[in-house]
Amino acid sequence: MEEKPRVLVSKCIEFAACRYNGQRITSHEVKALAPFVEFIPVCPEVAVGLGVPRDAVRLIDAEGKIRLIQSESGTDHTEAMEAFTASFLKELQSVDGCILKGRSPTCGIGSVKVYPSAGKVRQLYSKGTGLFGQAVLDTFPEIPVEDEGRLNNLRLREHFFTALFTLHRFNRLPVKMGALVDFHSNNKYLFMSYSQRLLKESGRITANHDSLEAAEVFSRYRRVLSEMFQSLPGIQNNVNVLQHLLGYVTKEITREERSYFLETLDQYRSLRLPLSAVTSLLRSWVIRFDTGYLARQTYFQPFPKELQRIFDSSTGRV
């Protein structure tokens, strides 16, 4: 049986009613991912002994040191949370991606309210990252990490899924140059949509003109791959890729078909259609004309097709 990606997830998202108010968070994306990944649920607050329900905790900026304080009682849980987090992540060993509860003082990523004091305050001091969430980022800097709310944004969601499954495929490759050459070839246009510069750099690494050991080549390739997925693919990058791919079939299709494709591409460029509307059209020609090289390109299906949906909340940083 093929090994699935391992995804760390906040337990309150679909797995248990363990939020401070005793609720469980519903997430379409977590439910949809369930057949394709191995989830590792965790609730750091329950793990350090806080009950359900419980008084809310908050992040406090105490002279430059971020502390985790229970508002009503003033109890400081910083050391307990840091000890649990260090132990948990050390035992975790490996993970391919992470979905955390947004705005949580323990799990939130970049959107957590940081207060100047534990008492009632009217004005926020700043925004930051929860103690557990920051430790995840520090321990696993190369994996995709998102909060469940941002996954409602179409581009953010597709980027997360693409990074998760692509990195998983790479990490499961046998450390042999032939396997890397095939991987790079099959991902060429996907990587082009992210960065022409990093595509070229990863290509040079794969060529291995210095005759390095395979393990060193893989290590260098992994660093470039991680950098590639730090940013979303640009709209114009995808347009360039699709125009390039059209060249493979342009002699086979009719003038009317080509015109319709370019019209559809323009609608994507103008954000009136999702990327999948254009890639599906092009992929139908790849199948029709038996274009073997393009049929192997992960650009057309970088993650399981069951995860493809066009819902977009239009929220989140893109």
N, C-alpha and C positions, 0 to 999 in steps of 0.2 A: 504493500500500500504506500502511495506517495506521501511523503512527509508534508504536513501543512505548515503554513506560516504561523508562528507563535505571536499572539497579540495580547499585550497587557491591557487590561480594561478596568476602569473604576467599577466596583461591584454594584454600586447603586444604579448603573445603567443596564437595565434589563435583568440583572441577576438576583438582586435582593433589595428589599425595602429597608435600606440601612442609612438613608440620608438623615440629617439631624432632626427633620420633622417626621421621620418614619415613612417617607415616600420612596417609591422606586421610579426611576426615569425611563420613559419609553424612547427607544431609538430605532427607527426603521433600518438604519445602516448596520447597527450591531446585529439585529435579527437577520438581516440579509447575509451578513458575513458568516454567520454561525456554521453553515455547512462547509465552508471553505478554509477556515482557520481553526487553530487551537487557542481558545480564549484562556487567559490567566486572570481571573477576577481578583481584585483586592480592594479593601476599604481601610485605608491607613488609620482613620479615626477610630473605628471599631477595634482595630488591631492593637491600639495603645490603651484600650480599656474604656473608651467613651461609649456610653450606652445608646440605645435607640428607643424612643427619641432622646435628644440631649440638647442642652443649651448650646447655642451656636458658638463656634470659635472664629477668631479673626486674626489677621496678620497685623502686628503692631511694629512700627519703626521705633525701636528703642535706641536712640543715639547711633543710628547706622546699622544696628543689628536687628534683623527681622526675627520677631518672636511670634509664637502661636499661643494666643491667650483666649481663654473662655470668658466671654464678655461679662456674664452675670456674676460669676464667682471670682474672676480675676486669676484663676488657676493657670499657671504657665506649663504648657505641654511641649515646649520646644525640644528639650533634651530627650524626652520619651519618643517623640516623633523622629528625631534624627537617628536615635539608636535603632528603632524599628526599621526605618528606611534603609540604613546601611546594611543591616543584617538581611533584609528581604532581597534587596537588589544583588547582594553578593551571592546568595543562594540561587537566584534566578538564572544566572550564568549566561543564557542567551535569549534574545527576543528579537522579533523582526519588525514590530511596530507597536504603537501605543495609542489608545483612545481614552482620554481622561475627561472627568467632569469639569466643564467650563466654569470659571469664576469661583471654584472651590478653594478655600484657604489652604487646603492640603494638596489637591490635585490640579488646580487651575494652571493654565499656561498663558502668562502674559496679560491676563484680564482680571486678576484678583485685586480686590480693594485692599489697600494698605492704609491703616488708620494711624493717626498720631498718638492715640491713647485707647485704653480699653473701655472707657466710659462712653456716654452718648456724645457724638460729635456730628456737626452738621455738614462739615466739609471734608472731602477725602484728601488724604495726604498725597497719594499717588496710586499707581497700579503696578502690580508685580506678578510673580509666579509663586505658587504654593510650595511649601517645603518639600513635599514628596515629588511634585512635578519638576522642580528644579533639579532634584537629585537624579531623576530619570534622564533629563537632558544632559546632565554632566556625565552620567555613567554610560549612556548609549548615544553619543553624539551623531552617529551615522544612521540611525533608524528614523523613519517618519513618525512624528508625534502630532496628534491633533486632539482638540476637544470636540465633544459630541455635537455641540451647537454649530460649529463651523462646517461640519460635514453636510449640513443642509444646503451649502453653497455648491452649485454644480461643479465649477472649476476646481475648488478646493478638494471636493470629494473625489473627483476623477484623478487628481494629482496624487492624493493620498493612496488610493488603490493602486495606481500605476507604480509608485515608489515601493509600496509594500510587496507586491508580487514580483516586480522586477528584481529587487534586491534579494528576495527569497530565492528566486531562480539562480541568481549568481552565486549566492552563498552555498547552494547545494551542488554546484558543479564539481566534478572531480578535478583536482588540481593538475590538469594536463593542458598543454598548449592547444591541442586540437579542439578540446571542449571550449576553450576561451575564444578561439577563432570563430567557431560556429555561433557562440553566444553573441559575439560582437556583430557578426554578419546579420543575424536574425533581428537584432535590435537597432540596426543602422538608422532607420528613418525615425524611430522613436527617439533616439538620442539626438538626431538632427533637429527635432521639434523643440528640444530643450536648449541645446547650445551647439552651434556649429564649431566653436572653439574647442569645447570639451569632447565633441565627437572626434575631432582630428587628434586631440591629445590621447584619447583612449585607443584610437587606431594605431598611433605610433607605439604605444605600450604593447599592444597586441602583436605588432610586427616584430618586436623584440630583436632589433638589429644588433644589440649589444650581447645577445646570447646569454641573458640572465637566467638563473634558475626559475622554474615555473612558480615556486612559492613567492619569490620576490616580484615577479610580473603580476601575479594575482593581487598582491598587497598594494602595488601601485595602481592597478586598475580599480580596486575597491575604493581607494581614496578619491579618484576622479569620479567614479559613479556616485559616491556620496555627495560630492560637491554639486554634481549635475542636478540632483533632486532637492537641493536647497531652495530652488526657486521654481515657480510655475512656468510651463512652456508659454511663450508669447503667442498672441493671436497671429501676428505676421509670420512667426516661425512656422506655425502650422500651415498657413497659406502657402509659404514657400515649399514646404514638404509636399503638399497636395498637388501643387503645380508640377513639381518634379516627377511625382508618381504618375501623373496624367500622361507624361511623355512616353511611358512604357506601353500605353494602350491607345494612344491618340490615332495611330494608323488603322486600328481595328474598329473603332467606333464611328458612327455617322457624324456628320457635321452638326445635325440637330442635337445629338446626344452630347457632343462636346460643348455646344452652346448652353445646353441645360445645366451641365456640370459647372461651368463657369458662373452661371447665374446663381446656382446654389452656393458655390464658394463665396460669391460676393455677399450673399445673405449671411453666411457665417462670419465673414469679415466685419459685417455691420452689426453683429451680435443679435441677429434676428432668427438664427437657427443654431442648434448645438453642433459641435464638431461631429458627433456620430451620424448626423444626417448626410454629411459630405463623405465621410469615410465609408459608410454603408454603400453608397452609390458606387464609389470607386472599387470597393471590394467585390461587388457583384460582377464587375467587368474582369477583375482578376480571376474569379472563379470561372466565368464564361469563356475566357480565352486561355485558361490553364497556364497562367503566368507563374511558374513554380517559385522563382526567387521572391516575388512579392507575396505569394501565398504564405511564406514562412515569416513574414515581417510582423513582429509583435505590435507594431504601430496600429494595426487594424483591431487588435484585441489584446491590450496589455494586461487585462484582468478578466476574471470570469464574466461571461456575457450576462449572467443572472444578476450581476451587480449594476448593470447599466440601466439608469433611469434618468429622465430629463428634468425631474423636479429641481427647481432652483429657488431658494429663499431670497437670493440676491443680497445676502448679508455675508459678512466676513471680509477679511482683507484679501484682495486678489491682485 
